[in-house]
């Protein structure tokens, strides 16, 4: 799962960005402990493992 934040100078609020990052952290925490290699597993779909990555891009 890739979470991409596009930031253009003058078009975003740092406060909103921080709130969104906190929401992402809360979501990742709700997934539980990652597997040894950093992957997460959905309890409802035990055969699906995935990574969570956040990338911030200045545009």
PDB file of N, CA, C and O in Angstrom:
ATOM      1  N   UNK A   1       0.854  -1.158   0.000  1.00  0.00           N
ATOM      2  CA  UNK A   1       0.000   0.000   0.000  1.00  0.00           C
ATOM      3  C   UNK A   1       0.904   1.225   0.000  1.00  0.00           C
ATOM      4  O   UNK A   1       1.725   1.401   0.900  1.00  0.00           O
ATOM      5  N   UNK A   2       0.752   2.053  -0.994  1.00  0.00           N
ATOM      6  CA  UNK A   2       1.555   3.266  -1.100  1.00  0.00           C
ATOM      7  C   UNK A   2       0.660   4.466  -0.817  1.00  0.00           C
ATOM      8  O   UNK A   2      -0.366   4.660  -1.469  1.00  0.00           O
ATOM      9  N   UNK A   3       1.061   5.259   0.158  1.00  0.00           N
ATOM     10  CA  UNK A   3       0.361   6.503   0.472  1.00  0.00           C
ATOM     11  C   UNK A   3       1.245   7.626  -0.041  1.00  0.00           C
ATOM     12  O   UNK A   3       2.370   7.808   0.424  1.00  0.00           O
ATOM     13  N   UNK A   4       0.738   8.363  -0.986  1.00  0.00           N
ATOM     14  CA  UNK A   4       1.504   9.413  -1.650  1.00  0.00           C
ATOM     15  C   UNK A   4       0.942  10.774  -1.265  1.00  0.00           C
ATOM     16  O   UNK A   4      -0.252  11.028  -1.429  1.00  0.00           O
ATOM     17  N   UNK A   5       1.806  11.651  -0.752  1.00  0.00           N
ATOM     18  CA  UNK A   5       1.417  13.016  -0.420  1.00  0.00           C
ATOM     19  C   UNK A   5       2.098  13.952  -1.401  1.00  0.00           C
ATOM     20  O   UNK A   5       3.325  14.043  -1.436  1.00  0.00           O
ATOM     21  N   UNK A   6       1.301  14.643  -2.195  1.00  0.00           N
ATOM     22  CA  UNK A   6       1.819  15.630  -3.138  1.00  0.00           C
ATOM     23  C   UNK A   6       1.696  17.002  -2.492  1.00  0.00           C
ATOM     24  O   UNK A   6       0.613  17.406  -2.071  1.00  0.00           O
ATOM     25  N   UNK A   7       2.804  17.705  -2.418  1.00  0.00           N
ATOM     26  CA  UNK A   7       2.811  19.010  -1.769  1.00  0.00           C
ATOM     27  C   UNK A   7       3.314  20.072  -2.748  1.00  0.00           C
ATOM     28  O   UNK A   7       4.422  19.979  -3.277  1.00  0.00           O
ATOM     29  N   UNK A   8       2.486  21.065  -2.969  1.00  0.00           N
ATOM     30  CA  UNK A   8       2.866  22.192  -3.814  1.00  0.00           C
ATOM     31  C   UNK A   8       2.886  23.433  -2.931  1.00  0.00           C
ATOM     32  O   UNK A   8       1.918  23.727  -2.229  1.00  0.00           O
ATOM     33  N   UNK A   9       3.989  24.145  -2.977  1.00  0.00           N
ATOM     34  CA  UNK A   9       4.155  25.306  -2.122  1.00  0.00           C
ATOM     35  C   UNK A   9       2.952  26.245  -2.228  1.00  0.00           C
ATOM     36  O   UNK A   9       2.523  26.608  -3.323  1.00  0.00           O
ATOM     37  N   UNK A  10       2.423  26.624  -1.076  1.00  0.00           N
ATOM     38  CA  UNK A  10       1.294  27.541  -1.019  1.00  0.00           C
ATOM     39  C   UNK A  10      -0.067  26.886  -1.191  1.00  0.00           C
ATOM     40  O   UNK A  10      -1.095  27.560  -1.134  1.00  0.00           O
ATOM     41  N   UNK A  11      -0.079  25.568  -1.402  1.00  0.00           N
ATOM     42  CA  UNK A  11      -1.352  24.881  -1.669  1.00  0.00           C
ATOM     43  C   UNK A  11      -1.724  23.848  -0.606  1.00  0.00           C
ATOM     44  O   UNK A  11      -2.619  23.032  -0.827  1.00  0.00           O
ATOM     45  N   UNK A  12      -1.062  23.874   0.521  1.00  0.00           N
ATOM     46  CA  UNK A  12      -1.387  22.917   1.572  1.00  0.00           C
ATOM     47  C   UNK A  12      -1.141  23.552   2.932  1.00  0.00           C
ATOM     48  O   UNK A  12      -0.424  24.545   3.062  1.00  0.00           O
ATOM     49  N   UNK A  13      -1.748  22.960   3.919  1.00  0.00           N
ATOM     50  CA  UNK A  13      -1.581  23.402   5.296  1.00  0.00           C
ATOM     51  C   UNK A  13      -0.727  22.363   6.028  1.00  0.00           C
ATOM     52  O   UNK A  13      -1.053  21.176   6.034  1.00  0.00           O
ATOM     53  N   UNK A  14       0.345  22.809   6.633  1.00  0.00           N
ATOM     54  CA  UNK A  14       1.217  21.890   7.373  1.00  0.00           C
ATOM     55  C   UNK A  14       0.428  21.198   8.487  1.00  0.00           C
ATOM     56  O   UNK A  14       0.684  20.037   8.807  1.00  0.00           O
ATOM     57  N   UNK A  15      -0.518  21.905   9.067  1.00  0.00           N
ATOM     58  CA  UNK A  15      -1.350  21.330  10.122  1.00  0.00           C
ATOM     59  C   UNK A  15      -2.177  20.158   9.577  1.00  0.00           C
ATOM     60  O   UNK A  15      -2.311  19.133  10.246  1.00  0.00           O
ATOM     61  N   UNK A  16      -2.729  20.304   8.371  1.00  0.00           N
ATOM     62  CA  UNK A  16      -3.509  19.225   7.763  1.00  0.00           C
ATOM     63  C   UNK A  16      -2.621  18.047   7.381  1.00  0.00           C
ATOM     64  O   UNK A  16      -3.025  16.891   7.510  1.00  0.00           O
ATOM     65  N   UNK A  17      -1.419  18.340   6.916  1.00  0.00           N
ATOM     66  CA  UNK A  17      -0.473  17.274   6.581  1.00  0.00           C
ATOM     67  C   UNK A  17      -0.139  16.471   7.833  1.00  0.00           C
ATOM     68  O   UNK A  17      -0.127  15.241   7.792  1.00  0.00           O
ATOM     69  N   UNK A  18       0.131  17.145   8.932  1.00  0.00           N
ATOM     70  CA  UNK A  18       0.446  16.466  10.189  1.00  0.00           C
ATOM     71  C   UNK A  18      -0.733  15.628  10.668  1.00  0.00           C
ATOM     72  O   UNK A  18      -0.543  14.512  11.150  1.00  0.00           O
ATOM     73  N   UNK A  19      -1.959  16.158  10.539  1.00  0.00           N
ATOM     74  CA  UNK A  19      -3.153  15.411  10.945  1.00  0.00           C
ATOM     75  C   UNK A  19      -3.309  14.158  10.079  1.00  0.00           C
ATOM     76  O   UNK A  19      -3.668  13.094  10.583  1.00  0.00           O
ATOM     77  N   UNK A  20      -3.041  14.283   8.797  1.00  0.00           N
ATOM     78  CA  UNK A  20      -3.138  13.133   7.895  1.00  0.00           C
ATOM     79  C   UNK A  20      -2.087  12.077   8.229  1.00  0.00           C
ATOM     80  O   UNK A  20      -2.366  10.879   8.181  1.00  0.00           O
ATOM     81  N   UNK A  21      -0.887  12.521   8.566  1.00  0.00           N
ATOM     82  CA  UNK A  21       0.166  11.578   8.949  1.00  0.00           C
ATOM     83  C   UNK A  21      -0.196  10.850  10.243  1.00  0.00           C
ATOM     84  O   UNK A  21       0.102   9.666  10.399  1.00  0.00           O
ATOM     85  N   UNK A  22      -0.831  11.554  11.157  1.00  0.00           N
ATOM     86  CA  UNK A  22      -1.273  10.915  12.394  1.00  0.00           C
ATOM     87  C   UNK A  22      -2.358   9.881  12.098  1.00  0.00           C
ATOM     88  O   UNK A  22      -2.365   8.803  12.694  1.00  0.00           O
ATOM     89  N   UNK A  23      -3.268  10.200  11.186  1.00  0.00           N
ATOM     90  CA  UNK A  23      -4.297   9.236  10.774  1.00  0.00           C
ATOM     91  C   UNK A  23      -3.649   7.983  10.173  1.00  0.00           C
ATOM     92  O   UNK A  23      -4.073   6.861  10.453  1.00  0.00           O
ATOM     93  N   UNK A  24      -2.624   8.184   9.349  1.00  0.00           N
ATOM     94  CA  UNK A  24      -1.916   7.052   8.755  1.00  0.00           C
ATOM     95  C   UNK A  24      -1.256   6.211   9.842  1.00  0.00           C
ATOM     96  O   UNK A  24      -1.330   4.983   9.804  1.00  0.00           O
ATOM     97  N   UNK A  25      -0.613   6.857  10.805  1.00  0.00           N
ATOM     98  CA  UNK A  25       0.025   6.134  11.908  1.00  0.00           C
ATOM     99  C   UNK A  25      -1.002   5.329  12.692  1.00  0.00           C
ATOM    100  O   UNK A  25      -0.739   4.187  13.071  1.00  0.00           O
ATOM    101  N   UNK A  26      -2.179   5.919  12.940  1.00  0.00           N
ATOM    102  CA  UNK A  26      -3.238   5.212  13.657  1.00  0.00           C
ATOM    103  C   UNK A  26      -3.708   3.991  12.870  1.00  0.00           C
ATOM    104  O   UNK A  26      -3.942   2.927  13.443  1.00  0.00           O
ATOM    105  N   UNK A  27      -3.844   4.154  11.551  1.00  0.00           N
ATOM    106  CA  UNK A  27      -4.253   3.036  10.702  1.00  0.00           C
ATOM    107  C   UNK A  27      -3.224   1.917  10.760  1.00  0.00           C
ATOM    108  O   UNK A  27      -3.580   0.753  10.947  1.00  0.00           O
ATOM    109  N   UNK A  28      -1.954   2.260  10.602  1.00  0.00           N
ATOM    110  CA  UNK A  28      -0.899   1.241  10.611  1.00  0.00           C
ATOM    111  C   UNK A  28      -0.855   0.540  11.970  1.00  0.00           C
ATOM    112  O   UNK A  28      -0.653  -0.673  12.036  1.00  0.00           O
ATOM    113  N   UNK A  29      -1.041   1.286  13.036  1.00  0.00           N
ATOM    114  CA  UNK A  29      -1.063   0.688  14.371  1.00  0.00           C
ATOM    115  C   UNK A  29      -2.215  -0.307  14.492  1.00  0.00           C
ATOM    116  O   UNK A  29      -2.080  -1.346  15.138  1.00  0.00           O
ATOM    117  N   UNK A  30      -3.347   0.015  13.868  1.00  0.00           N
ATOM    118  CA  UNK A  30      -4.509  -0.872  13.943  1.00  0.00           C
ATOM    119  C   UNK A  30      -4.274  -2.196  13.221  1.00  0.00           C
ATOM    120  O   UNK A  30      -5.006  -3.159  13.445  1.00  0.00           O
ATOM    121  N   UNK A  31      -3.259  -2.253  12.355  1.00  0.00           N
ATOM    122  CA  UNK A  31      -2.952  -3.480  11.628  1.00  0.00           C
ATOM    123  C   UNK A  31      -2.235  -4.505  12.501  1.00  0.00           C
ATOM    124  O   UNK A  31      -2.128  -5.674  12.133  1.00  0.00           O
ATOM    125  N   UNK A  32      -1.751  -4.069  13.643  1.00  0.00           N
ATOM    126  CA  UNK A  32      -1.043  -4.969  14.538  1.00  0.00           C
ATOM    127  C   UNK A  32       0.444  -4.974  14.263  1.00  0.00           C
ATOM    128  O   UNK A  32       0.976  -4.082  13.602  1.00  0.00           O
ATOM    129  N   UNK A  33       1.100  -5.985  14.775  1.00  0.00           N
ATOM    130  CA  UNK A  33       2.551  -6.107  14.638  1.00  0.00           C
ATOM    131  C   UNK A  33       2.890  -6.638  13.244  1.00  0.00           C
ATOM    132  O   UNK A  33       2.306  -7.623  12.791  1.00  0.00           O
ATOM    133  N   UNK A  34       3.833  -5.983  12.567  1.00  0.00           N
ATOM    134  CA  UNK A  34       4.219  -6.495  11.239  1.00  0.00           C
ATOM    135  C   UNK A  34       4.957  -7.829  11.345  1.00  0.00           C
ATOM    136  O   UNK A  34       5.501  -8.171  12.395  1.00  0.00           O
ATOM    137  N   UNK A  35       4.966  -8.563  10.259  1.00  0.00           N
ATOM    138  CA  UNK A  35       5.726  -9.806  10.194  1.00  0.00           C
ATOM    139  C   UNK A  35       7.216  -9.473  10.243  1.00  0.00           C
ATOM    140  O   UNK A  35       7.585  -8.299  10.200  1.00  0.00           O
ATOM    141  N   UNK A  36       8.064 -10.473  10.330  1.00  0.00           N
ATOM    142  CA  UNK A  36       9.510 -10.270  10.464  1.00  0.00           C
ATOM    143  C   UNK A  36      10.100  -9.408   9.354  1.00  0.00           C
ATOM    144  O   UNK A  36      11.019  -8.628   9.607  1.00  0.00           O
ATOM    145  N   UNK A  37       9.593  -9.532   8.139  1.00  0.00           N
ATOM    146  CA  UNK A  37      10.149  -8.778   7.019  1.00  0.00           C
ATOM    147  C   UNK A  37       9.473  -7.426   6.808  1.00  0.00           C
ATOM    148  O   UNK A  37       9.719  -6.755   5.806  1.00  0.00           O
ATOM    149  N   UNK A  38       8.616  -7.024   7.761  1.00  0.00           N
ATOM    150  CA  UNK A  38       7.972  -5.714   7.683  1.00  0.00           C
ATOM    151  C   UNK A  38       6.627  -5.718   6.988  1.00  0.00           C
ATOM    152  O   UNK A  38       5.974  -4.679   6.893  1.00  0.00           O
ATOM    153  N   UNK A  39       6.206  -6.873   6.500  1.00  0.00           N
ATOM    154  CA  UNK A  39       4.904  -6.960   5.865  1.00  0.00           C
ATOM    155  C   UNK A  39       3.800  -7.040   6.916  1.00  0.00           C
ATOM    156  O   UNK A  39       4.014  -7.483   8.045  1.00  0.00           O
ATOM    157  N   UNK A  40       2.629  -6.601   6.511  1.00  0.00           N
ATOM    158  CA  UNK A  40       1.438  -6.729   7.350  1.00  0.00           C
ATOM    159  C   UNK A  40       0.538  -7.776   6.722  1.00  0.00           C
ATOM    160  O   UNK A  40       0.656  -8.088   5.537  1.00  0.00           O
ATOM    161  N   UNK A  41      -0.363  -8.313   7.535  1.00  0.00           N
ATOM    162  CA  UNK A  41      -1.289  -9.327   7.071  1.00  0.00           C
ATOM    163  C   UNK A  41      -2.677  -8.942   7.540  1.00  0.00           C
ATOM    164  O   UNK A  41      -2.865  -8.564   8.696  1.00  0.00           O
ATOM    165  N   UNK A  42      -3.657  -9.037   6.640  1.00  0.00           N
ATOM    166  CA  UNK A  42      -5.032  -8.748   7.010  1.00  0.00           C
ATOM    167  C   UNK A  42      -5.663 -10.010   7.597  1.00  0.00           C
ATOM    168  O   UNK A  42      -5.674 -11.051   6.941  1.00  0.00           O
ATOM    169  N   UNK A  43      -6.186  -9.934   8.821  1.00  0.00           N
ATOM    170  CA  UNK A  43      -6.770 -11.128   9.444  1.00  0.00           C
ATOM    171  C   UNK A  43      -7.888 -11.756   8.616  1.00  0.00           C
ATOM    172  O   UNK A  43      -8.029 -12.979   8.603  1.00  0.00           O
ATOM    173  N   UNK A  44      -8.678 -10.949   7.931  1.00  0.00           N
ATOM    174  CA  UNK A  44      -9.792 -11.470   7.145  1.00  0.00           C
ATOM    175  C   UNK A  44      -9.303 -12.167   5.878  1.00  0.00           C
ATOM    176  O   UNK A  44      -9.969 -13.065   5.363  1.00  0.00           O
ATOM    177  N   UNK A  45      -8.127 -11.749   5.371  1.00  0.00           N
ATOM    178  CA  UNK A  45      -7.541 -12.332   4.170  1.00  0.00           C
ATOM    179  C   UNK A  45      -6.132 -12.832   4.498  1.00  0.00           C
ATOM    180  O   UNK A  45      -5.151 -12.164   4.170  1.00  0.00           O
ATOM    181  N   UNK A  46      -6.021 -13.982   5.133  1.00  0.00           N
ATOM    182  CA  UNK A  46      -4.710 -14.445   5.622  1.00  0.00           C
ATOM    183  C   UNK A  46      -3.672 -14.703   4.521  1.00  0.00           C
ATOM    184  O   UNK A  46      -2.481 -14.796   4.817  1.00  0.00           O
ATOM    185  N   UNK A  47      -4.096 -14.816   3.281  1.00  0.00           N
ATOM    186  CA  UNK A  47      -3.139 -15.070   2.197  1.00  0.00           C
ATOM    187  C   UNK A  47      -2.619 -13.791   1.553  1.00  0.00           C
ATOM    188  O   UNK A  47      -1.839 -13.845   0.602  1.00  0.00           O
ATOM    189  N   UNK A  48      -3.046 -12.648   2.066  1.00  0.00           N
ATOM    190  CA  UNK A  48      -2.609 -11.381   1.478  1.00  0.00           C
ATOM    191  C   UNK A  48      -1.679 -10.669   2.456  1.00  0.00           C
ATOM    192  O   UNK A  48      -2.108 -10.238   3.526  1.00  0.00           O
ATOM    193  N   UNK A  49      -0.422 -10.548   2.089  1.00  0.00           N
ATOM    194  CA  UNK A  49       0.557  -9.787   2.865  1.00  0.00           C
ATOM    195  C   UNK A  49       0.890  -8.530   2.076  1.00  0.00           C
ATOM    196  O   UNK A  49       0.905  -8.557   0.845  1.00  0.00           O
ATOM    197  N   UNK A  50       1.156  -7.437   2.767  1.00  0.00           N
ATOM    198  CA  UNK A  50       1.461  -6.188   2.081  1.00  0.00           C
ATOM    199  C   UNK A  50       2.338  -5.298   2.938  1.00  0.00           C
ATOM    200  O   UNK A  50       2.416  -5.463   4.156  1.00  0.00           O
ATOM    201  N   UNK A  51       2.985  -4.373   2.300  1.00  0.00           N
ATOM    202  CA  UNK A  51       3.791  -3.355   2.964  1.00  0.00           C
ATOM    203  C   UNK A  51       3.005  -2.052   2.981  1.00  0.00           C
ATOM    204  O   UNK A  51       2.112  -1.848   2.157  1.00  0.00           O
ATOM    205  N   UNK A  52       3.334  -1.182   3.910  1.00  0.00           N
ATOM    206  CA  UNK A  52       2.770   0.165   3.950  1.00  0.00           C
ATOM    207  C   UNK A  52       3.931   1.134   3.808  1.00  0.00           C
ATOM    208  O   UNK A  52       4.892   1.079   4.576  1.00  0.00           O
ATOM    209  N   UNK A  53       3.843   2.015   2.832  1.00  0.00           N
ATOM    210  CA  UNK A  53       4.916   2.989   2.596  1.00  0.00           C
ATOM    211  C   UNK A  53       4.294   4.358   2.359  1.00  0.00           C
ATOM    212  O   UNK A  53       3.283   4.477   1.666  1.00  0.00           O
ATOM    213  N   UNK A  54       4.899   5.385   2.935  1.00  0.00           N
ATOM    214  CA  UNK A  54       4.455   6.772   2.727  1.00  0.00           C
ATOM    215  C   UNK A  54       5.568   7.527   2.022  1.00  0.00           C
ATOM    216  O   UNK A  54       6.729   7.476   2.428  1.00  0.00           O
ATOM    217  N   UNK A  55       5.196   8.229   0.961  1.00  0.00           N
ATOM    218  CA  UNK A  55       6.157   9.021   0.208  1.00  0.00           C
ATOM    219  C   UNK A  55       5.588  10.431   0.074  1.00  0.00           C
ATOM    220  O   UNK A  55       4.421  10.609  -0.276  1.00  0.00           O
ATOM    221  N   UNK A  56       6.413  11.416   0.353  1.00  0.00           N
ATOM    222  CA  UNK A  56       6.032  12.827   0.232  1.00  0.00           C
ATOM    223  C   UNK A  56       6.787  13.420  -0.946  1.00  0.00           C
ATOM    224  O   UNK A  56       8.010  13.304  -1.027  1.00  0.00           O
ATOM    225  N   UNK A  57       6.059  14.059  -1.862  1.00  0.00           N
ATOM    226  CA  UNK A  57       6.663  14.604  -3.074  1.00  0.00           C
ATOM    227  C   UNK A  57       6.344  16.090  -3.193  1.00  0.00           C
ATOM    228  O   UNK A  57       5.182  16.493  -3.141  1.00  0.00           O
ATOM    229  N   UNK A  58       7.370  16.883  -3.349  1.00  0.00           N
ATOM    230  CA  UNK A  58       7.180  18.310  -3.617  1.00  0.00           C
ATOM    231  C   UNK A  58       6.950  18.478  -5.120  1.00  0.00           C
ATOM    232  O   UNK A  58       7.764  18.036  -5.931  1.00  0.00           O
ATOM    233  N   UNK A  59       5.845  19.113  -5.482  1.00  0.00           N
ATOM    234  CA  UNK A  59       5.550  19.322  -6.914  1.00  0.00           C
ATOM    235  C   UNK A  59       5.591  20.791  -7.260  1.00  0.00           C
ATOM    236  O   UNK A  59       5.369  21.160  -8.413  1.00  0.00           O
TER     237      UNK A  59
END
